[in-house]
Amino acid sequence: MNKKFKIIFLSSVSLIVLLIAGLFYVGNLNGKSTKETFALGTHDKDKEELINLLVAKDYEKALSKSSKQDTDFKRDIYLISGAFLKQEEIDNEDESLISKIHDYKDLVSDIEVVKNVPKEVQSNVDALYENAKANLQYLVNKSDAVQSNLKGVPEVGMSKSEVLSTTWGNPIDINTTKTASSNKEQWVYSGYKYVYFEDGVVTTIQE
């Protein structure tokens, strides 16, 4: 009887220990699940806010809130917002042909590196991309047509369009300086050649 009782007692103790361990494990599991769920919910709210900003076409705010680019999603939102703002800039500013070509190249390049476009703005992004590619091709063709009719070299007193029609053609880069009294530009050409404009008129030529 004593031996049988001892066996029963040990079995009961083992069962209680297992039961306590199981409850402790379940408690920890529940705690971990709650924490992960809370974190996921917060992350989803951030995504939802950024998507809503794009839908509302509040691109400046979307750009600001995604500027850290600490996730792939935020990086995509940053690029998409920047592309729409770039299009607005092109539409609202009176840029030279070469400047527009550079801007459209940047816009197309930014959209092409986006990994995932939110479905809520997919059609808008697709339209922006296709429009930018078409405009870029049109401007490149226009630039090529201008290049085919080049003549002479830049001279002091010429306008921008007149410089573009010379054998120097389009610059490889443009540096702009705006002051309260004037707008100055430096057009950079290969071979260390430069043309300087003030208020749209050539003031200096450097070769």
C-alpha positions in Angstrom: 0.0 0.0 0.0 2.8 2.4 0.9 4.5 1.8 -2.4 1.3 2.2 -4.4 0.5 5.4 -2.6 4.0 6.7 -3.3 3.6 6.1 -7.0 0.3 7.9 -7.0 1.7 10.8 -5.1 4.6 11.2 -7.4 2.4 11.0 -10.5 0.1 13.7 -9.0 3.1 16.0 -8.3 4.4 15.5 -11.9 1.0 16.3 -13.3 0.7 19.5 -11.3 4.2 20.6 -12.4 3.4 20.0 -16.0 0.1 21.9 -15.7 1.9 24.9 -14.1 4.6 24.9 -16.8 1.9 24.7 -19.5 0.0 27.7 -18.1 3.2 29.7 -17.8 4.0 28.9 -21.5 0.6 29.9 -22.7 0.8 33.1 -20.7 4.0 34.0 -22.4 2.7 33.1 -25.8 -0.3 35.3 -25.3 1.8 38.2 -24.2 4.1 37.9 -27.2 1.1 37.6 -29.6 -0.5 40.8 -28.2 2.7 42.7 -28.5 3.3 41.7 -32.1 -0.3 42.4 -33.0 0.0 45.9 -31.5 3.2 46.6 -33.4 1.6 45.4 -36.7 -1.4 47.5 -36.2 0.7 50.7 -35.7 2.7 49.9 -38.8 -0.5 49.4 -40.8 -1.8 52.8 -39.6 1.4 54.5 -40.8 1.0 52.9 -44.2 -2.7 53.8 -44.4 -1.9 57.5 -43.6 0.8 57.7 -46.3 -1.5 56.1 -48.9 -4.3 58.4 -48.0 -2.0 61.4 -48.5 -1.2 60.1 -52.0 -4.9 59.6 -52.8 -5.6 63.2 -51.6 -2.7 64.4 -53.8 -1.0 65.9 -50.8 2.4 65.1 -52.2 4.4 67.5 -50.1 3.1 66.1 -46.8 3.6 62.5 -48.1 7.2 63.4 -49.1 7.8 64.9 -45.6 6.4 62.0 -43.7 8.3 59.4 -45.7 11.6 61.4 -45.8 13.4 59.0 -43.4 13.0 56.2 -45.9 13.6 53.7 -43.1 11.5 51.0 -44.8 11.1 50.0 -48.4 7.5 51.1 -48.3 8.4 54.7 -47.1 11.2 54.8 -49.8 8.6 54.0 -52.5 6.2 56.6 -51.1 9.0 59.2 -51.1 9.9 58.5 -54.7 6.3 58.5 -55.9 5.6 61.8 -54.1 8.7 63.3 -55.5 7.8 62.3 -59.0 4.4 64.0 -58.8 6.0 67.1 -57.4 8.6 67.1 -60.1 5.8 67.0 -62.7 4.1 70.0 -61.0 7.4 71.8 -61.1 7.8 71.1 -64.9 4.2 72.3 -65.5 4.5 75.5 -63.6 8.0 76.7 -64.5 9.2 78.1 -67.8 12.2 75.9 -68.3 14.6 75.6 -71.2 14.4 72.5 -73.5 17.5 70.9 -71.9 16.3 71.5 -68.4 12.9 69.8 -69.2 14.8 66.9 -70.6 16.8 66.5 -67.5 13.8 66.8 -65.2 11.8 64.2 -67.2 14.8 61.8 -67.1 14.9 62.2 -63.3 11.1 61.7 -63.0 11.1 58.5 -65.2 14.2 57.1 -63.4 12.6 57.6 -59.9 9.4 55.8 -60.9 11.3 52.9 -62.4 13.1 52.1 -59.1 9.9 52.0 -57.1 9.4 48.4 -55.9 5.7 48.4 -55.0 3.1 51.0 -55.9 0.0 51.0 -53.6 -3.0 49.8 -55.6 -5.0 52.9 -54.5 -2.8 55.1 -56.7 -1.5 52.5 -59.3 -3.5 54.1 -62.1 -2.3 57.6 -61.3 1.4 56.5 -61.1 1.0 54.5 -64.4 -0.4 57.6 -66.1 2.3 59.8 -64.7 5.0 57.4 -65.9 3.6 57.0 -69.4 3.1 60.7 -69.8 6.6 61.5 -68.6 8.1 58.9 -71.1 6.1 60.3 -74.0 7.1 63.9 -73.1 10.7 62.9 -72.7 10.8 61.3 -76.1 9.1 64.3 -77.7 11.6 66.7 -76.2 14.6 64.5 -77.2 13.3 64.4 -80.8 12.8 68.2 -80.7 16.4 68.6 -79.4 17.7 66.4 -82.2 15.8 68.4 -84.8 17.4 71.6 -83.4 20.8 70.0 -83.4 20.5 69.2 -87.1 20.2 73.0 -87.9 23.1 74.2 -85.9 25.3 77.0 -87.2 28.1 79.3 -86.0 29.3 79.7 -82.4 27.9 81.5 -79.3 28.4 85.2 -79.2 27.9 87.9 -76.5 24.4 89.3 -76.7 22.8 86.1 -78.0 19.6 84.7 -76.4 19.4 81.2 -75.1 17.6 79.9 -78.2 20.2 81.5 -80.4 23.0 79.8 -78.4 21.2 76.5 -78.8 21.1 76.9 -82.5 24.9 77.3 -82.7 27.3 74.4 -83.2 27.7 74.2 -79.4 24.1 73.1 -79.1 22.8 71.9 -75.8 25.0 72.1 -72.7 25.8 69.1 -70.6 24.9 70.9 -67.4 23.3 74.2 -66.3 24.1 76.0 -63.1 21.6 78.7 -62.0 22.0 81.6 -59.6 19.0 83.8 -58.7 19.3 87.1 -56.9 16.8 89.9 -56.1 17.9 91.8 -59.2 18.8 89.2 -61.8 18.9 85.6 -62.9 22.2 84.2 -63.9 23.1 80.9 -65.6 26.2 79.1 -66.5 26.0 76.6 -69.3 28.6 73.9 -69.2 29.9 72.3 -72.4 32.4 69.5 -72.9 36.0 70.6 -73.5 35.9 73.0 -70.5 33.7 75.5 -72.4 31.2 77.8 -70.7 28.5 80.3 -71.6 27.3 82.8 -69.0 23.9 84.4 -69.2 22.3 87.2 -67.2 18.5 87.6 -67.6 18.6 85.3 -70.6 21.3 87.2 -72.5 24.9 86.0 -73.1 27.4 88.1 -71.1 30.5 86.0 -71.2 31.9 83.1 -73.2 34.8 81.0 -71.9 36.8 78.5 -73.9 
